[in-house]
Amino acid sequence: MAQATQQLRLRVRAATSQPARLHHPPHPVPIIRARECSRRRRTALVAAVAEGSGVSAADVVREFYEGVNRRDLAAVAPLIAEGCVYEDLVFPRPMVGRDRVVGFFGEFMGSVSPDLRFVIDDISGEDPTAVGVTWHLEWKGRPFPFSRGCSFYRCQPDPERQDQIQIV
C-alpha cells in the first residue's frame, strides 16, 4: 500500500507591524550534554550505583546546584568530567572540556550576587546515567521573574574513581 505524502506549509504573521525580536533572559539556561554514552560506561555506572556507592546521578546534579549556589568552585569542579560538553543556548557554541566549563562557572559565580540562587523544582532520578531538572532562580528568597529553566545532564563514573559519578 502506497502512502501519500503531503507537504505542510505554515504561515506566520506578526500581530503588529513591528518585526519580532528574540529576547534572551538575563540568566543562564544551562544544558549539559555528553557525547554518546557507551553501553560499557552505562553498565559501569549502573554497577557503581547498584554496588551501593550511595551516590546517584541525581545526587551529583543536586551537589552541582548546591555548589553553584554557595559559589564554591572547588566543590563543583570534581563533579565535571574531563570531556564535559556544556551547551547553553544563549551562547553560539558549546563549551568543551572541564577547564573551560569550570572556568565559565568561576566567571559566573564571580559576577552574580550571592542572593541569586537556583532552586530545583523537580528532578528525575530513575536513570543512573541521565537526569532532567526543572528549576527557577530566586533573588533574596523570592522567585526572580522570567527565570524558569529546564536542564539535562548525562553522567558517568569518574575514570579515576569508579564510585564517584561525574557530569559529562
Kinemage of the C-alpha trace (Angstrom):
@kinemage 1
@onewidth
@group {chain A} dominant
@subgroup {mainchain}
@vectorlist {calphas} color= white
{ca met a 1} P 0.000 0.000 0.000
{ca ala a 2} L 1.487 3.311 -1.026
{ca gln a 3} L 1.372 6.255 1.346
{ca ala a 4} L 0.657 9.738 0.111
{ca thr a 5} L 2.971 12.465 1.275
{ca gln a 6} L 1.580 15.933 1.648
{ca gln a 7} L 3.738 18.964 2.213
{ca leu a 8} L 2.787 21.054 5.208
{ca arg a 9} L 3.034 24.805 4.807
{ca leu a 10} L 2.996 27.144 7.741
{ca arg a 11} L 2.229 30.818 7.656
{ca val a 12} L 3.399 33.029 10.450
{ca arg a 13} L 2.223 36.603 10.792
{ca ala a 14} L 3.172 39.116 13.394
{ca ala a 15} L 0.322 40.652 15.357
{ca thr a 16} L 1.912 44.061 14.924
{ca ser a 17} L 3.822 45.762 12.191
{ca gln a 18} L 6.976 45.594 14.342
{ca pro a 19} L 9.391 42.809 13.465
{ca ala a 20} L 9.567 40.005 16.010
{ca arg a 21} L 12.604 40.090 18.279
{ca leu a 22} L 14.139 37.252 20.187
{ca his a 23} L 14.768 38.046 23.812
{ca his a 24} L 17.358 36.137 25.777
{ca pro a 25} L 16.687 36.082 29.502
{ca pro a 26} L 19.297 37.721 31.739
{ca his a 27} L 20.073 34.410 33.430
{ca pro a 28} L 21.872 31.251 32.422
{ca val a 29} L 19.890 28.426 30.886
{ca pro a 30} L 22.253 25.522 31.341
{ca ile a 31} L 22.099 22.373 29.324
{ca ile a 32} L 24.938 19.978 29.903
{ca arg a 33} L 25.112 17.190 27.392
{ca ala a 34} L 27.525 14.443 26.615
{ca arg a 35} L 28.803 12.649 23.630
{ca glu a 36} L 27.105 9.286 23.252
{ca cys a 37} L 27.413 7.233 26.408
{ca ser a 38} L 28.722 3.789 25.520
{ca arg a 39} L 26.965 0.672 26.743
{ca arg a 40} L 30.099 -0.204 28.749
{ca arg a 41} L 30.080 3.175 30.556
{ca arg a 42} L 26.354 2.892 31.252
{ca thr a 43} L 26.868 -0.636 32.607
{ca ala a 44} L 29.737 0.594 34.816
{ca leu a 45} L 27.579 3.409 36.160
{ca val a 46} L 24.643 1.099 36.838
{ca ala a 47} L 27.037 -1.306 38.586
{ca ala a 48} L 28.588 1.507 40.669
{ca val a 49} L 25.161 2.669 41.806
{ca ala a 50} L 23.978 -0.908 42.409
{ca glu a 51} L 27.080 -1.750 44.441
{ca gly a 52} L 25.950 0.781 46.959
{ca ser a 53} L 28.225 3.719 46.277
{ca gly a 54} L 25.282 5.613 47.726
{ca val a 55} L 25.603 8.340 45.112
{ca ser a 56} L 23.152 8.603 42.231
{ca ala a 57} L 23.356 10.774 39.134
{ca ala a 58} L 20.543 12.914 40.602
{ca asp a 59} L 22.615 13.333 43.803
{ca val a 60} L 25.546 14.590 41.738
{ca val a 61} L 23.334 17.109 39.925
{ca arg a 62} L 21.929 18.300 43.283
{ca glu a 63} L 25.523 18.707 44.552
{ca phe a 64} L 26.320 20.705 41.422
{ca tyr a 65} L 23.483 23.185 42.057
{ca glu a 66} L 24.323 23.392 45.770
{ca gly a 67} L 27.952 24.189 44.918
{ca val a 68} L 26.924 26.860 42.414
{ca asn a 69} L 24.557 28.386 44.985
{ca arg a 70} L 27.369 28.504 47.591
{ca arg a 71} L 29.710 29.926 44.914
{ca asp a 72} L 32.045 27.028 45.800
{ca leu a 73} L 34.026 26.302 42.645
{ca ala a 74} L 36.204 23.769 44.488
{ca ala a 75} L 33.073 21.684 45.186
{ca val a 76} L 31.759 21.991 41.614
{ca ala a 77} L 34.985 21.188 39.707
{ca pro a 78} L 35.272 17.479 40.662
{ca leu a 79} L 31.681 16.914 39.529
{ca ile a 80} L 32.573 17.909 35.954
{ca ala a 81} L 34.114 15.211 33.746
{ca glu a 82} L 37.264 15.917 31.754
{ca gly a 83} L 35.404 15.737 28.431
{ca cys a 84} L 32.265 17.565 29.577
{ca val a 85} L 30.289 19.435 26.908
{ca tyr a 86} L 28.305 22.392 28.298
{ca glu a 87} L 25.758 23.835 25.928
{ca asp a 88} L 23.856 26.954 26.899
{ca leu a 89} L 21.575 28.166 24.143
{ca val a 90} L 22.476 31.780 24.954
{ca phe a 91} L 25.993 31.148 23.604
{ca pro a 92} L 26.793 30.444 19.947
{ca arg a 93} L 28.919 27.332 20.623
{ca pro a 94} L 29.166 24.689 23.349
{ca met a 95} L 31.998 24.856 25.871
{ca val a 96} L 34.076 21.695 25.752
{ca gly a 97} L 36.348 20.276 28.448
{ca arg a 98} L 36.483 20.510 32.227
{ca asp a 99} L 38.824 23.520 32.262
{ca arg a 100} L 36.550 25.573 30.006
{ca val a 101} L 33.335 24.569 31.814
{ca val a 102} L 34.792 25.131 35.287
{ca gly a 103} L 36.261 28.444 34.070
{ca phe a 104} L 32.828 29.524 32.871
{ca phe a 105} L 31.222 28.687 36.205
{ca gly a 106} L 34.033 30.503 38.006
{ca glu a 107} L 33.266 33.621 35.952
{ca phe a 108} L 29.541 33.172 36.549
{ca met a 109} L 29.971 32.758 40.311
{ca gly a 110} L 32.174 35.819 40.481
{ca ser a 111} L 29.759 38.007 38.551
{ca val a 112} L 26.387 37.351 40.208
{ca ser a 113} L 25.150 38.253 43.647
{ca pro a 114} L 25.173 35.529 46.307
{ca asp a 115} L 21.491 36.434 46.760
{ca leu a 116} L 20.691 34.850 43.365
{ca arg a 117} L 20.123 31.112 43.778
{ca phe a 118} L 18.990 28.157 41.687
{ca val a 119} L 16.022 26.306 43.182
{ca ile a 120} L 15.272 22.817 41.889
{ca asp a 121} L 11.549 22.395 41.264
{ca asp a 122} L 11.668 18.810 40.023
{ca ile a 123} L 14.411 16.300 39.276
{ca ser a 124} L 14.318 12.862 37.688
{ca gly a 125} L 16.160 10.127 39.474
{ca glu a 126} L 15.241 6.867 37.795
{ca asp a 127} L 18.000 6.703 35.181
{ca pro a 128} L 21.522 6.295 36.585
{ca thr a 129} L 23.094 7.986 33.534
{ca ala a 130} L 20.703 10.845 32.754
{ca val a 131} L 19.000 13.492 34.873
{ca gly a 132} L 16.377 16.045 33.932
{ca val a 133} L 15.859 19.099 36.124
{ca thr a 134} L 13.339 21.912 36.148
{ca trp a 135} L 14.406 24.941 38.154
{ca his a 136} L 13.873 28.622 38.777
{ca leu a 137} L 16.005 31.416 40.158
{ca glu a 138} L 15.310 33.214 43.403
{ca trp a 139} L 16.611 36.608 44.492
{ca lys a 140} L 16.785 37.014 48.280
{ca gly a 141} L 14.372 34.125 48.713
{ca arg a 142} L 11.755 35.379 46.248
{ca pro a 143} L 11.172 33.983 42.731
{ca phe a 144} L 13.020 36.007 40.112
{ca pro a 145} L 10.774 36.965 37.151
{ca phe a 146} L 11.137 35.031 33.899
{ca ser a 147} L 13.773 32.706 35.318
{ca arg a 148} L 12.407 29.217 34.909
{ca gly a 149} L 14.570 26.673 33.173
{ca cys a 150} L 14.998 23.052 32.261
{ca ser a 151} L 18.354 21.297 32.121
{ca phe a 152} L 19.505 17.850 31.056
{ca tyr a 153} L 22.613 16.094 32.366
{ca arg a 154} L 24.411 12.910 31.366
{ca cys a 155} L 26.607 11.270 33.959
{ca gln a 156} L 29.238 8.543 34.108
{ca pro a 157} L 31.707 7.129 36.650
{ca asp a 158} L 34.928 9.072 37.183
{ca pro a 159} L 37.684 7.093 35.391
{ca glu a 160} L 39.934 7.597 38.426
{ca arg a 161} L 37.289 6.609 40.995
{ca gln a 162} L 34.503 4.360 39.738
{ca asp a 163} L 32.447 5.051 42.881
{ca gln a 164} L 32.322 8.798 42.009
{ca ile a 165} L 29.866 9.911 39.332
{ca gln a 166} L 30.606 12.947 37.134
{ca ile a 167} L 28.631 15.157 34.790
{ca val a 168} L 29.765 14.633 31.205
